[in-house]
Amino acid sequence: MTDYSLFTIPDFDANDYANAILAGEPYPQVHQTQYAKPRTGTALESAKEDISVAISKLDLSIEDVSKQIKSLVTAHHEELLQRAAGVNNLSGSLTSVRRGLNDVDASLEKLRQKIRVPYQTLETSAIRLQRIRQASDALRRISRFVVLSRRLETQMSELATFDKPGTTEKKKPNNSEGLSADQQDDKERTIAKAALTIAELGALLDGPEETEDTPGKDSPETDDGTAPAMDTLVPLRSVKAAAAHIPFIEEAQSKVTHEMESMIMTGLSTLDQSLLASSLQTAYNLRALPTLIQGLSRDLCDAVEERIRTAFDLSRISKEVISKESVPSSQGLLYKSRVRTEPTNITAPQWTAALWARLESLIEEMAACCIKVYTLEKVLKLKKDPITQRSFLDDVMKVLENKPSSTFWTSLGRSLEKYARDAAKGSTFLQQTLSSGYPRLLRLFHEFFAKIAVHTDTVYTQSQQSPETVLVLRALSTFEALYLSRSTTRLNEAVSQAFAGGSRAPPGANEGVAIARAVMNELDSARFDPLLMLAVARNVGAALDGATMRAEGLISSDRSVVTLLGPMATSQQILNGQVATCLYYCWTNLEKIAEEHTESAASLVRPGVKKLHVTYDSIVDPLLTAIRRELASIVSKLHRVDLQKVMDPMAGMAGPSLYMKDLADKLNYVKTQIFTNFSSDMTQSWVLSIVKYVIRIFVLHSSIAKPLGEGGKLQLTTDMTELEFALGAFLGPSSKRGLEVAGEEYKMLRAMRPLLFLDTASLASPTHAANLPPLVVLHHILVRSPLPLPHIIHGWQEAEYVRWVEEHRNEDAWSLVEAALVGKEGEFVELARRVLRQARGE
């Protein structure tokens, strides 16, 4: 089949093709070949042939195409006939659809005529109605404006009548001084009414959008169609009738504002709450209450800050001192530059007096400002909007970040801290004066708290401190730290002086009293202030810990401390005695802190005092234990004496035993050599406890002495008499009652004599065995019987058994004796069991 691709090119043009044939040029051109498929050489060379050949080729091609079309139609004639019939049917359907579309276009045009025309008419009427409403609203506001303007003129005229009595007195800041109480009340009401009128006039002039957030305007802005839009309101300032009244309104507003400010200043200075309430109501009516309160709070805080800065200003103090001095001008010129910076030794007292006078004046002014702030806040809480019943303070808090009182305390604390710190850094004089006189400075602030307590809710007592008071006192932390540093130095110096001699000159009673006195002085100086008291108490605890460490460094703990060989006390015992005396007088004097000071302060000092006591006990307890052990060892020698010998009627009374002489000598050694290293106040209780201990030990040992004959009984009686003399001498002349101060132990010793000579049947009688422990009676019954004693059964030594009895309860000792009676019968067993029943109350 002939190639017909040349005629299928999208840009094929018959005229271009004919021109190319006539010109003998190839077709398509080079720029057209990109759209054609690659062709054979026959197709490209056809353009160079002559025209007749080209025409003949075209004719042949046309005939070929016609034949092909005819063959296609012949082959597919049935399908073509079916499609032709379908086209005829589709033509009828399209005709009906076109007819329907024409009907829809006609209906749409009619509907457009019914809606568009009324809409355009309605739009025109709505615009006209809006303009009518604008005009109506403008007329309404102008009418209201005129009424309010006339009312304001009347109110200002009435207000002018109140000012007439004071026009001649130009020096008076407030014309109300010449008015009676009723007239003053009428004037305040008139000013409040005028303020309300001025605020309403301002709302009419400026539009409601500027007064939306003002007090009393709680309803949100609405955009419904019942009111004209905000941007279409007619401004009354552009209306000549209203603009003519604007100067008068501004003048009236200025006058009312001036009267309001005068009333507020007068009310704050006199603390007149009714006058303050009227002035605040006027400010509320003027829609200026938040701004006014914010300005007043800032002014009061600035005033306090300025007074604080002035109080610590050395240049002003120097000018004040120089103005009071009457010195020659040459001398004044000589020291002028120095006086302006720091005082000399001569002028220091005058500077100090001037500084404290300034601080006292500062406290007065701070109290006055604080009372004003709280009075203002109190009135704001009490005053309420008559419509919403919301307090003025709630409205003010929409603008302010904190309450006026909170703002005042924060500003006061910040200013005090700033200028106190700067003063301490910049002036040695201020640093020394206010740190050494910090208690006096604190007392000034106590006066400040006492003055404002009546008007405020602040509390500063020993048991409770308001956060505001703590905030203010924390601002003085610079001077407090310096004072506490000095206090700590004084305490440490007292401790250092007490232990300055070391082991060569150990501290004694005087040093212990000096430490306690230094501690009490520091605590007494800070007693008036609870916070300072706690801070000083912490320093006291640290100082006492230091004293304990110094004392522990001096204490000797080797064997020579508890040795009692004699004849003289060892150097270690003397050293420990001195240190113990110092600790004793220190902690006994400091035990009174709990009675004289608060529990919180005492709880901080008590651990340090307890450490002193523990250190004191670590010295005394081992020594007393050694003394008791030594005395018990001497008494236990009683069992080496032959007590079963028969009494010789021709011989006289035997002398005391050797062990009793040793006991008397040892008691004398303890009293004259050991206890003399300690204070008599300390040894009194020790002597009495040792006397009671020796009596108990002797009675127990004598009750288990076996075998015991008549001569032995007489020897024990002699030893008892010698023991009484030795113990009486040990007690010394200070004991007026003698051994009777030993109480039950002395009665037990006296009752031991007749027990030795009682007949066996009477041993169980409560009358004959009175004042004697049941265990001693049981021992004596076993001594007379053939039964073994408890320590013999267990294989103990006498000293071990007595020590065990001392360390255990009476019931345990009775049980031990009862165990020795198990399985035994006889007279002595019955007597022992009867004594046991009586002891147990059966």
Secondary structure, DSSP 8 states (H G I E B T S, - for coil): ----GGGG-TT--HHHHHHHHHHT--SS-GGGGGGS----HHHHHGGGS-HHHHHHHHHHHHHHHHHHHHHHHHHTHHHHHHHHHHHHHHHHHHHHHHHHHHHHHHHHHHHHHHHHHHHHHHHHHHHHHHHHHHHHHHHHHHHHHHHHHHHHHHHHHHHHHHHGGGTT-TT-S-GGGGS-HHHHHHHHHHHHHHHHHHHHHHHHHH-GGGSTTSTT--S-----TTS--GGG---GGGSHHHHTTHHHHHHHHHHHHHHHHHHHHHHHHHT-HHHHHHHHHHHHHTT-HHHHHHHHHHHHHHHHHHHHHHHT-HHHHHHHHHHH----HHHHHHTHHHHTTS--TTTHHHHHHHHHHHHHHHHHHHHHHHHHHHHHHHHHHH-B-TTT--BHHHHHTTT-SS-HHHHHHHHHHHHHHHHHHHHHHH-HHHHHHHHHTHHHHHHHHHHHHHHHHTTSS--BSSS-B-HHHHHHHHTTHHHHHHHHHHHHHHHHHHHHHHTTTTTTS---HHHHHHHHHHHHHHHHHTTT-HHHHHHHHHHHHHHHHHHHHHHHHH---SGGGT----SS--HHHHHHHHHHHHHHHHHHHHTTHHHHS-HHHHHHHHHHHHHHHHHHHHHHHHHHHHHHHHHHHHHGGGGGS-------TTS------HHHHHHHHHHHHIIIIIGGGS-HHHHHHHHHHHHHHHHHHHHHHHHT--S--HHHHHHHHHHHHHHHHHHHHHH-TT-TTGGGGGTHHHHHHHHHHHHHHS-GGGGG-TTTTTTS-HHHHHHHHHHHSSS--HHHHHT--HHHHHHHHHHS-HHHHHHHHHHHTTT--SHHHHHHHHHHHHHHT-
